[in-house]
Amino acid sequence: MSEKNYDDIINLPCPTSPRHPRMPRADRAAQFAPFAALTGYDSAIDETARLTDEKIDISEDMREKLDRKQSFLAEIIDEQPEITVTYFVPDNRKAGGEYKTVTGRATLPSLHPQNNYSTL
């Protein structure tokens, strides 16, 4: 096909309807946006695929070991030692939860006399 076939219409103005106003560009683009026929289906699949951990019940020996570590920590708390604590956070949506680990300086702010919490 040669380019001369459209020479007669290529420079003509775009036809407009006197009855129907021109559609805004954003609305025209929305016509071609993807359509989700099953609203929420992707979220449900993601939630089902999300894994949770089971809470571990510690043995009596482990409980005693943790009690000894906690007693030792209470003795040196004024030195504000750096500690790492792992704890379990239950999941609000399904069985199980997640173990989180935090590292920081151990303090007991409510026991220090300079902290006055009665003004809160």
C-alpha positions as CSV (number, residue, x, y, z in Angstrom):
1,M,0.0,0.0,0.0
2,S,1.3,3.4,-0.8
3,E,1.0,6.4,1.6
4,K,-0.9,8.4,-1.0
5,N,-4.1,6.4,-0.2
6,Y,-4.6,8.5,3.0
7,D,-3.5,11.9,1.6
8,D,-7.1,13.0,1.3
9,I,-8.1,12.5,5.0
10,I,-4.8,12.6,6.9
11,N,-5.0,16.3,7.7
12,L,-8.8,16.5,8.4
13,P,-10.0,17.4,11.9
14,C,-11.2,14.7,14.1
15,P,-15.0,14.3,13.8
16,T,-17.0,15.3,16.9
17,S,-20.6,14.4,17.8
18,P,-23.0,17.3,18.6
19,R,-25.0,15.0,20.8
20,H,-22.3,13.1,22.7
21,P,-19.5,15.0,24.5
22,R,-15.9,13.8,24.0
23,M,-14.9,11.2,26.6
24,P,-12.0,12.4,28.9
25,R,-8.7,10.7,28.3
26,A,-8.7,9.0,31.8
27,D,-12.1,7.5,31.2
28,R,-11.0,6.2,27.8
29,A,-7.9,4.6,29.5
30,A,-10.1,3.0,32.2
31,Q,-12.0,1.0,29.5
32,F,-8.8,-1.0,28.9
33,A,-7.9,-1.5,32.6
34,P,-7.6,-5.2,33.8
35,F,-10.8,-6.6,35.2
36,A,-10.8,-8.8,38.4
37,A,-13.8,-11.1,38.0
38,L,-13.2,-12.7,41.4
39,T,-12.7,-9.8,43.8
40,G,-10.6,-10.9,46.8
41,Y,-9.5,-14.2,45.2
42,D,-5.8,-13.1,45.0
43,S,-5.9,-12.0,48.6
44,A,-7.5,-15.3,49.7
45,I,-4.8,-17.3,47.8
46,D,-2.0,-15.2,49.3
47,E,-3.4,-15.7,52.8
48,T,-3.7,-19.5,52.3
49,A,-0.1,-19.6,51.1
50,R,1.2,-17.5,54.0
51,L,3.0,-19.8,56.5
52,T,2.9,-19.6,60.2
53,D,5.0,-21.2,62.9
54,E,3.7,-23.4,65.7
55,K,4.3,-22.2,69.2
56,I,6.9,-24.5,70.9
57,D,6.1,-25.7,74.4
58,I,9.4,-25.6,76.2
59,S,10.5,-28.4,78.5
60,E,10.9,-28.1,82.3
61,D,14.7,-28.2,81.9
62,M,14.6,-25.3,79.4
63,R,12.2,-23.4,81.7
64,E,14.7,-23.7,84.6
65,K,17.6,-22.6,82.3
66,L,15.6,-19.5,81.3
67,D,14.8,-18.8,84.9
68,R,18.5,-18.9,85.8
69,K,19.3,-16.5,82.9
70,Q,16.6,-14.2,84.0
71,S,17.9,-14.2,87.6
72,F,21.4,-13.4,86.3
73,L,20.0,-10.6,84.2
74,A,18.2,-9.1,87.2
75,E,21.6,-9.0,89.0
76,I,23.4,-7.1,86.3
77,I,20.5,-5.0,85.0
78,D,22.1,-1.7,86.2
79,E,24.9,-2.3,83.6
80,Q,22.3,-2.3,80.9
81,P,23.7,-5.4,79.1
82,E,23.0,-6.1,75.5
83,I,20.6,-9.0,75.2
84,T,18.8,-10.9,72.5
85,V,15.3,-12.1,73.1
86,T,13.1,-14.4,70.9
87,Y,9.4,-14.3,71.5
88,F,6.3,-15.7,69.9
89,V,3.6,-13.5,68.4
90,P,0.2,-15.3,67.7
91,D,-1.3,-14.7,64.3
92,N,-4.7,-12.9,64.3
93,R,-6.0,-14.7,61.2
94,K,-4.9,-18.3,61.4
95,A,-3.5,-20.9,63.7
96,G,0.1,-20.4,64.7
97,G,2.1,-17.3,64.7
98,E,5.6,-15.9,64.2
99,Y,8.8,-15.9,66.3
100,K,10.5,-12.5,66.5
101,T,14.0,-11.8,67.7
102,V,15.0,-8.4,69.2
103,T,18.5,-7.3,70.3
104,G,18.9,-4.3,72.6
105,R,20.0,-2.9,75.9
106,A,18.1,-4.4,78.9
107,T,16.7,-1.8,81.3
108,L,14.0,-1.6,83.9
109,P,12.8,2.0,83.4
110,S,10.0,1.8,85.9
111,L,12.5,1.0,88.7
112,H,14.7,4.1,88.1
113,P,13.8,7.0,90.5
114,Q,14.3,9.6,87.8
115,N,11.4,8.3,85.8
116,N,8.1,9.7,87.1
117,Y,5.2,7.9,85.3
118,S,2.5,9.5,87.5
119,T,2.4,12.5,85.2
120,L,1.5,10.4,82.1
